[in-house]
Amino acid sequence: MQPRNMSMSGVVDLAAVKAAQEAKTKAEQARAEAARQGGGTGAVSPADLVIDVDEASFERDVLQRSTEVPVVIDFWAEWCEPCKQLSPVLERLAVEYNGRFLLARIDVDANQMLMQQFGVQGIPAVFAVVAGQALPLFQGAAGEQQIRETLDQLVQVAEQRFGLTGLTVDPDAEPGAGQAPAAEAAPAGPYDELLEAAVRALDSGDFGGAVQAYRNVLSDDPGNPEAKLGLAQAELLQRVGGLDPQRVRKDAAEKPADVQAQIAAADLDLVGGHVEDAFGRLIDTVQRTAGDDRDTVRLRLLELFEVVGADDPRVAGARRALARALF
């Protein structure tokens, strides 16, 4: 796949909007607050310029850090061969640029929610977050010269428009030195009552009530695994509740190009226990579609992965098939 530059005109456009001054002010306030609390202002080790980020640490390690330094995000996966070419280049440049940007690596297989939030449609994909604002940079295994030009412009925009001058790097600093200590999270839950209410709603066929109960848990504890799985299941059951199975099957057979017909049939497949059929139907539809239709199918397939569970080998196989279909 040829690299597609998604980007630097977007950075310039973003920097030109009125929101830039507001973001700059917020960044300055955040840095002042960090200095007042005695964190985030010291020198960092070169080893701290490349970090692995997940959904739980994203707010702290990306959003908060983006108020003091541009954060470049490398979306990658172990099975992605172009990623294995691009990631080492980005890591080397992060050290070479000596604190002018921070590199955050996100494994898309383990962090599907972040992948969806950024609208990542293929990997490798590289974004930046500057003063809390996300910017697409480029997609594909870009050449080093293109990467350097993109990073140079990003650093310039971050400094001129947002006042971000980067991090101070000390080769002799201990890894982790100079970073603000992670705030202690307030103990989450307990959510037993809400989760039990959701299960009771499911058992009684009140799928809307179950959806709301799970969302109540996730609003306070976004990473709660039981609530995430329960919500995906409740939403699936809510979708199929009003379907006419015979009509859905007939439409899917007669209209192979109809995205909604195939999605509805896949939902029924999954509820009926035909997991491979559901996954295969949507992967075939991804191959036949493009643009918004393809993205709609891809997102529904990711939702069905959540229902089945990331540890299921059928999900792992379908993820590989989806990657082949997208590329």
N, C-alpha and C positions, 0 to 999 in steps of 0.2 A: 504494500500500500504506500502510495506517495505521501510524504508529509504535507499536511495542509496547514498553512499559517492562518490562524483564526483571529489574528491578534492585534498587532500593535496599533493599527488604526483605532481599535477599540480602546486601548489605553489612552491614546490622545483624546479621543472623544470623551471618555470618562473624566479625564483631567480637566476638560474644558467646561464641564457642566457646573452649575451653581453649587451643587452639593459638595464639590471638592473643598471649598473653603470651610464648610461646616465639618467635614470629615477631618480636615487638618486641625481645626480647633479641638475636636474631640480627641484626636491623637495627642495633641500637646497636653491636654488635661489628664489623659491617662498616664502619660510619661511623668507628669508632675506628681500624680498620686502614687505611682510606683516608687519615685524617688523619696516621697514623704514616708512611705512604709519601709524604705530601706531595701527594696528588691528590684531586680530587673535592670540595674544601671551599671553593674560592675562588668569587668572584662570577662569574656567567655573563652573557652578552649576551642581550637579548631575542630575538635571532635563534636562540639555542640552545634556546629553549623549544618549538620545533616541529622534529621530526627525522623523516627517512625511515628505516625499519627494514626489514631483510630477514632471511632465515633465518640468514645468517652473523653478523649483528650483534645478533641478538635477545638472546642471553645477556648481552652487555656493555651494550647500550643500553637494555634493558628490565628484565631480571631484576636485574642489579647496580644499576642506577639506582633501582629500586623500593625499595631499602633506605634511600634518602635523600629520596625524593620520590614521591608517587603518580604512576604513569605511566598516562595515558589512551591507549588504543589505538583508532585510527580505521581500521577495515577498509573499503577503498574499491576502486574500479576505474574506469578511464577511461571505460568505456561506461555507467556507472551515473549516471543523471541526478539522482536524489535525493542521491547522494554529492556532486555538484557544488554542491548547496545547503547541505548540512550541514558539509562540511569547512571552508569559509571561516569559518563561525561558530565552530567549535571552535578554529581557529587564532587568531582574534581574541580569544576568551576566554582562551586560553593566555597571551597577552601581558597581557591585562587582569588576570588573577589573579596576575600578577607572581611566578611561581615556586612557587606553591602546588601546581601540578601540571605535569607534563611531557607534551606531546602527541607520540605516536609514530604515524606514518602507515604502514600496511602495504597494499601493492597485492596484492590477493588473486590476481590472475592470475599474478603472478610468485612468489608465496609460498603455494602450495597446502598445503604441509605445516603451516604455522602456522594457516591457515584451518581445517584438519581438527582440529588439536590443540585449538583453542578451540571447536570445534563450531559454527562459523559456518554458518548455513543460508540466510542472505540478507543483502544489504548495502543500505545502510550498516548496520554493526553496531559498537557502541562497548562496549569492555571497559575494565577497569582492572586494573593489577597493583600490589598494595600489599605490601611486604615479601616479595616472591616469591609471593604468593597472587593468583590470578586471580579477578576478579569481573565478571559480566555487568552492564552498565549499562542500555543501551536499544538497540532496533533500529528502524530507519526514520528518516525525516527529521523528527525531533522539533522542536518549537517551542523558541525560545530560552529562554522562561521555564522550561519543563520541564528543559532542559539545565542552566540555572543552579541550579535546585533540586537536581538530581542531583549536580552538582559540589560544591555547598556541603556536602551531606551526606557526600560522599566525602572532602573535605578535613577535615571535622570528625572523622570516624571515623579517618582516617589519623593525625591528630595525637593524639587522645585514647587510641586503642587501641594504636597502633603507635609513637607518639612521632616521627612524621615531620612536621617543620615546614617542609619545602620547601627551595627553593634561594634564595640571595641573588642578586638581579638588579642589575646595574650597567649603566645605559644607555650608559655610555662604554666598557664592556669590549669587547675585540676578540672577534668570534665564535670560539668554541672555547676561550676562556680559562676557567680554573677547572675544566675537566673533567679527569678522570683520563686520562692517556695510555693509548692502547690497548696492551694487553699484546702483546708480540711472540709470535705463534703459533709453536709448535714446528713445524719443517718436517714436513709430512705425508708418509708413505710412506717409501721407494717401495713401491708395492703391485703391481708388475708380476707378482710370483710368485703372489700371491693371485688377481689378476684372470685370469691365465693358467690357474690351477687351476679357476676358475669356468667359463671357456670350455671347458676339457677336460671338465668334468663335464656341461655342457650338450650337448656333442657326443656324449657317451656315453649320454645319456639319464638321467643321475643328477641330476635336477632338485633334489632335496633337498640334495645336496652343493653344487650351484651356489648355491642360496639361502643356505646357511650361509656359503659363501666370500664372497659379496657382503656379507652382514651383518657378517662379520668386518672388512671394509674400512670399512663405514659406522660401526661402533662406534668407530673411531678417527678417521675423517674423514667426518662426517655429510653434508657437502656434495659428496662426490666424485661428479661427474656420471656417470662410466662405471659406477660401482657402483650408483647409483640406478636408472639405466636397465636395467642387467643384472638387478638384483633384481626389478624390475617384470616383465621378460620371463620370468625363471625362475619366478616365482610363477604367472604365467599358464600357462606350459607345464605346471607341476606340477598346476594345477587341472584342466586339460583331459585330462591323461594317462589318467585312469581313466574318462572319459566314453564312453558309447555315443552316437555322433553321431545315429543314426537315432532313438533314444529321446528324446534331448534335443530334436531338431527337432519330433518328434511332440508332446511335452509342451508346448513353447512355443506351438505352433499351437492346441492344444486348451485351454490354460489361460492365456489372455492376462493374467489377474489374478494369476497365480502368480509372485511376485517371483523366487524362486530359479530357476524354469524359464526366465524371461527373462534372468536374469544368466548362466546356463550357456550359453544360446544365443548371447548376445552374446560370451562368451569364445570360442566356436567360430567365430563370424563373424570376429573379429579374427585368430585364428590362421590362418584360411583366406584372409586378405587382404581381407575385405569390411569395410573400416574404417567407411565411412558407414553400412552396415547395422547394425554393432555399436552405434555412437553413437546412431543413430536409434531403435533398439529400446529402449535404456535411457532416452532422453529421453521417448519415448512412455510408458514405464512410470512415470517420475517424474510425468508429468501425471495418470496414473490412480491414483496412490497418495498416502498421507499418513502423517504420523507417522514411526514407526521404519522402516516399510517404505520410505517415500520416501528416508529418510536412507541406508538400506542400498544402495539403487540408486544414489543420488548418489555415495556413496563409491566404489562399484565403477567408475562412470563416470570419476571422477577418477583411479583407478588405471590405467584404459585410456588416459587422456590421457598418463600418464607413459610407457606402453609406446610409444605412437606418437611422442611428443616434442612439446614446447611450440611448436616452430617450424613444425610442420606446419600448413598452412592449414586442413586439415580439423578440427584441434583448435580453432583459433580460431573457426571457424564453429559447432562444437558447443558451445563455451563460451557463445556468445551465445544459442544455442537453449536451453541449460540455464537460463540466467538468465531467459529469457522464461517457461520452464516453471515455475520456482520462484516467480516473481512473478505 
